[in-house]
Amino acid sequence: MKRKKILLVTMACIGLTVFAGCGGKKGTGTGTKDEAGTSQDKAGQDEAGTSQDKAGQEGALSDSAGDYVTLGEYKGLPVEYIIPEVTDEDVEMYIQGEIEENAEYKDVTDRPAQEGDNVNIDFKGTVDGQEFDGGSGEDYDLVLGNGEFLEDFEANLVGKKSGETVTFTTTFPEDYDEELGGKEVEFTVTIHSISEINVPEYNDAYVASVSDCKTVAEYEAQKKEEILESEKENSALEAGEEALSQAVGNATLTGYPQELYDTIYGEAVENYQLFAEFMGMEYEEFLEEYVGSEDDLKAEALAQVNEALVVQAIAEKEGLEVQDKEYKEEAGKMMEEEGYDSLESYEEEYGKDYIMRQLLRNKVVDFLYSSAKVSEVSSDDLDAEEMELDDGGDEDLEE
């Protein structure tokens, strides 16, 4: 069962960073240069690779990036590689999440809901008779007792049966947020179904059923190595992103193709409209709260255009191309990661232009990392640096 992410109790934690791992159809142009250098997500990547389509795909930029970009230093840039550390607690958390994903759901019809059950519900919340943002949802899966919603909200569903509709009032905590903190809210909830969650017992038998390992110890050692390899890739990727951010800062740009800007700006608007709808907000309201002004949105789009041009300029100068074989292999990986059954369906949803841009950007980031001056730093070193900044270190560096 896929959970629908509703704003009810998480809205206090939401900032622009919530969009780092999200992307709309055919990409989004929402990241600034700094954001593009610190996150590996669709929102940060898809605008950057708008280069000549070397693999014969459609959507290539008609102009050479050299018409707009004078590259500065982009090879041999100083970057930090964070030495990954994987603890036993990390492995335990990973395995626990995996176990929960392998849980089985059994429909319950002979008893009311109890803590630990998954209930599928429609709900509507009102304050003084008016619905509020994030207070309503349909076909939502909620595990009672997990604390995903307000404690009183979940408690009012315990003891209720499938098909039952219940109306109750509760009061949001004072520190919930400025709009709802301390206010009394009325909820009407309809329970469509109740499911008992059977979580597998973690033992040698479970391990053998999900892997080629025979014992828990062997399985945990294998997972620790897998997590470590993944973290190494992430550290290298972050260092490459850091190099790209520097390369963009070192370049001189004298303009941009209007078509490229229009594409990236349009993608940003489309994605923000989807997010606004997702959060039950008007687009203008969403823009003001999470982005700023229309000028801020245009500045973000322009930052992505600049990065896209620098990526293309580097690719042109270094002869970096996405070959047909690479396209099929790497696009296939992207397709699988995003849960698509076929490359054709993935291309239909996102377009070959989006895929090519992302693949070329990845290629340039890898090149920049391979040519960079890499300094290895430990997590302890970074924590010490952050403590110095918090204690009043260099304000420019902190900014």
Number of C-alpha atoms within 10 A of each C-alpha: 9 6 10 13 13 19 19 18 15 13 14 12 11 11 11 11 12 9 18 18 12 15 23 19 14 20 27 28 33 34 28 21 23 17 19 27 23 17 20 17 16 23 24 28 30 31 36 28 30 29 28 25 21 17 15 13 17 14 16 17 18 13 12 15 25 16 14 18 22 14 18 14 12 22 17 14 18 16 21 19 21 22 16 18 13 13 11 11 9 14 20 14 11 15 17 13 11 12 16 13 12 13 14 13 15 13 14 17 13 9 11 15 23 21 15 16 23 24 27 21 21 17 19 18 22 17 15 10 9 10 15 18 16 19 20 21 18 14 16 20 20 20 20 22 17 13 13 14 18 16 13 14 18 18 15 16 24 17 11 18 22 20 13 13 16 15 14 14 16 16 15 17 13 11 10 16 13 9 8 16 13 15 15 15 21 20 20 15 22 23 21 17 19 28 21 19 16 14 13 14 11 12 12 15 14 16 19 14 10 12 10 10 18 15 14 16 13 13 18 18 13 15 17 20 13 13 18 18 14 12 17 17 13 17 18 21 21 23 27 29 27 25 29 29 22 20 22 25 19 15 19 15 19 10 12 18 16 9 11 20 21 14 16 25 24 15 23 25 19 19 23 25 19 17 20 18 13 14 20 18 17 13 18 15 12 18 20 12 12 14 18 13 13 12 10 13 21 18 16 21 29 23 21 29 29 27 28 26 30 34 28 27 24 23 22 16 11 11 9 15 19 21 13 12 10 13 21 14 11 16 20 18 13 17 19 14 9 10 10 15 11 12 16 13 12 20 17 12 14 14 18 21 23 24 25 29 27 24 24 27 26 21 17 26 23 19 20 24 25 15 15 20 16 19 12 12 13 14 12 11 12 12 11 12 14 13 12 13 15 12 9 9 13 11 9 6 7 12 6
